[in-house]
Amino acid sequence: MTALRRILVTGGPGSGKTSLIEALAAAGHATSPEAGRAIIRRQQAIDGRGLPWRDRALFAELMLDCELAAYARAEDTAAPVFFDRGVPDVVGYLTLCGLPVPAHVERAAREVRYERQAFIAPVWPEIFAQDAERRQDLDEAQRTFDAMVEVYPRFGYDLIELPKAPVAERVAFVLSRLA
């Protein structure tokens, strides 16, 4: 596994991505948290415009900036880094919202490269829950998943669907696929 550097986990909201990333971190693996939740928290704290329910284009730009910064931080990490979403997710988000994908976002998704195999968490109604930061409903979670299924292969990624299984089993699945 040491040859791998940047491993993506994507999918719809509420599908267990963050729980998987947190379990990988607890097991000693380097991880990078999801940008969206952190942006929402910061924007809510200052009553900012960069919230997905206020200005989706600005939210996408803030996500892109965070994803680029996370990618740069991984440059100094010798071990593999597991990312809770990545630059292609910004393209997926804009596509989902019916917004144009600016040339610089498209360029970033083409040039900022992660491992070819990316993991995708399917919509899982039994664990899906809304909260103060996740306002999407189950239908939007499915549409987000569908957008990622369309976007990632377009940028040359092979998606591996995660099983709907307890977190420990998902961790074992991911690590076995990378071995």
N, C-alpha and C positions, 0 to 999 in steps of 0.2 A: 504494500500500500504506500510505501514511502515515495514512489515516483509520482503519485498523484498530488496535485497542489491545491486546486480550487474545485470543490464539489458542490453543486447546486441542489437545493431542495425547493421545489416550487409546487404550485397547486392552488386550489381555491381557499378562501378564508375558512377557518374552523375545521380544517381537515387533519390537524395534528402535526403540522410542519414544525411549529415552535416547540412542541413537546419533544419531538424527535431531536431537534437541535440541542435543546437543554439536556437531554439524556446523553447525547454525544459529548457535550461539554463536561457533564458530571463524570463521564468515563475517561476524561483526560484529553479529549480531542480539541483542537483549536476550532473555534466557531465564530461566526459573524451573525449578529441578530438581524431580524427583519427591520428594514428602514421605516416602513409605513407606520408602525405603532409608535415608534419614537418621535417621528415627525408630528403625528396627531397629538401626542402628549405635549410636545413643546409648543405647538400652535395653539392648542386649547389653553395652555398656561398664560399666553400673551394675547389671547383673543385674536389670533392671526388669521390671515386670509388663506394660508396654505393648507386648508382642510379639504378633504375630498368632497364634502357637501357644500363647500363655498366656492372653491376655484380648483377644479380638477386639473387644469393645465399647470397651474403653479404647484400643486401637490406632486404632479409627475416630475417637474423640474427639481423639486426638493428631493424626491426619491432618487432621481438620477445622480444628483450630487452626492447623496449618502452612499449609494452603491459604488460610485467611483472611488470615494474615500475608503470604503471598506476593502475594495479590491487593492488599492494602493497599500493599505496596512498589511495585507497578506504577503506583499512582496518580501518582507523581512522575516517571514515565518518559514522555517525549514520544514515543518510538518505540514501535512494536508490541512486545509481549512474547509469546514463545512459551512456553506452560506444559506441562510434562510432568505431565499429569493436572490435575484441578481439583476443585472442590467437588462436582459431580455424581458423581465417582468414589467419594466416600465413601458416597453412597446406593447405588451399584452394589456396593460392597464389602459393605455390610450386607445387601443383598438376596442376594448370592451366598452369604453365611454363614448365611442363614435367620434373621437377627436383625431385630427391629423397627427401623424407621427413626424415631428420636425426632423430635418436632415441630420442634425447633430445627434439626435437620439438614435436614429437608425445607424449612423456611423459608429456610435459607441457600442451598440449591440453587436455590430460586425467585428469591431476591433478589440474589444475587451473580452478575452476568451477565458472560459472555464473549461473543466474537463468535458470531453464530448458526451459522456454519459451523465445525464442529469436525472434526478429522482423527482417524480411527481406524485403528490398525495391526492387520491381521488376524493370526491365529495363523500362525506360520511355523515348522514343525517343523525345517527345515534350519538355522535360526539359534538355536533355543531351547536354553537351557542353564540348569541349576540351579547355585546357588552358596551361599555362607554366608548370604546375605540372601534369596535367591530359592529357597525350599523347595518351591514349587508344582511339580506335575508338568504334563505337557502337557494332560492332561484338565482340570485346574483352570484352566490358561491359556485353554482354549477356553470353559469356563463363565464365566470373567471377561469375555472378549470378548462372549459372549452377553448377560451382564448389562448391559454398557455399551450394547450395541445396543438393549436394552429401555429403559434409564433415560434416556439422553440425549434422545431424541425426546420423552419425557414432559415434559421441561423446556424444550421448544421449540427444540432444537438440530437442525440438519441435519448428519448424519454423512457425511463424504467418506472413503471407504476408500483408504488408502495402497496403492500398488502394492508387490508383493514384488519389490523392485529394490535395487540398490546404494544406499548412503546418498546419494551425490551426486545420483543420479536422484530419490530421494525429496525431497531439498532442492529441486531444480528443480521437481518436481511441486507441492510446497506453495507455493512462491513464485509459480508460474504461476497457481495457483488463486486466489491473493490479489490478483493484478495487476488 
